Amino acid sequence: MLATGDAANRVSTFETMLLLPRLYPILDAGCFPDANAMFAAAEELAAAGCTVLQYRNKSGNAQQMLDHARELKARLGANVKLIMNDRADLCLAAQYDGLHVGQDDLSPESARLLIGPARCLGVSTHNPEQLTEADKTTADYLAIGPIFATSSKANPDPVVGLAGLRRARDLTRKPLVAIGGITRANVRSVIEAGADSVAVISDLLRDPRKSAEEFLRVLG
């Protein structure tokens, strides 16, 4: 697919560089007892066959986040593409492959100006209005959620549900990532509702390699 809006004339960086996988794990630093546990989980996810990981840290300082980001890149090498959550400056400093921004972060266009055209850009949305606006930007993929109730955020947005996901699918031709409460038990229904990929945090924490392998088997 081609990106829409102002980016209609360029092939999506995310699709050409990263080939948006069905499973899109998010490494949330707050979900691990320490950094070493997070690094080990990342290596297990890579061993299971995950090709894209997002690093998210909502409470660390910039130096800690940069150290984590660089260590992840050193451990995973070129076989896993890495996406930085929120921080365009750290995305550049750690030489990550892309950036993911939320509704309260940099605007997609400001983020694009900072990271340039060679890195992928993803945007979180939580309702049809936000998704429609994000679809007009140079974002390479859009995320929609929470699809189901989630414990990964202290103050989550209202649940979108599978019906909301189907509506989101009708509103964009860009790759669509579903997030929020997605498990091995419900992931098939999420793909059937129109998601190109599923972002997962909690259901990959316990035995990451085995959990990821099970997700990948279900996703086919």
Steps between C-alpha positions, in 0.01 A plus 500: 500500500598862459469753775213745451466876526817705453704179498310341213794518264746315719496135595449456873837489672360264758382253238816508293746493790321302766228303326246553776484165679184346640652507850638833624635458856538801725771493766363717779780563749245539779390138459840354589676479839820640349672577172670161477163327510380723216811429293457126555136519394601686185748229410237232559251681277762528226579129536130425453502679167385854584644748251380831646504618862393828653682636805273694737601666826261744664697564817873482422723800451649575161843353574355178636272467199787560260714241679216248480437579136862457402533176695194357327645593162837344587341177619249456220712607203366557153243220501253693717376848408457727800238769556533770766188606685438876537856634482618618160830618647578158645386329181771692317764467771456123522474468122166324518298405195190693591294703744154452645311801639178535696234766509682692774845485338647683203263544210563252219625775270737641763626150565553444128703819471729375777546139395500561124357286221723194547353392835151364551240687699201359687217687672266387778130577460202422719192602302388559140573872513860454609555224248360711216734786590801270532418344163565838335856515632822335383464229764592161356261304722219579741422332831148475640397399850446389760315221324430325831543605863868538585712533812804636317396864550409676823223703330402314182275649235150355455494151353459504123388141459497292183225719356722806541785314337282414200402865465865603521580254222244672279658841564857434388702310244813532712626201698291473815638378833254393769602539865350448843417180684595275209581142597560167332136418572350800318766595243338314211183705537705819489663408171165394358358841596755672277828550684818447303702457819449464875704683761537294816651570842351297785444166329867481405643559847485144629738273311543747210640252248228240549228765509624665180527165323139425596386838372683444173342156459152641553569788263635265233 
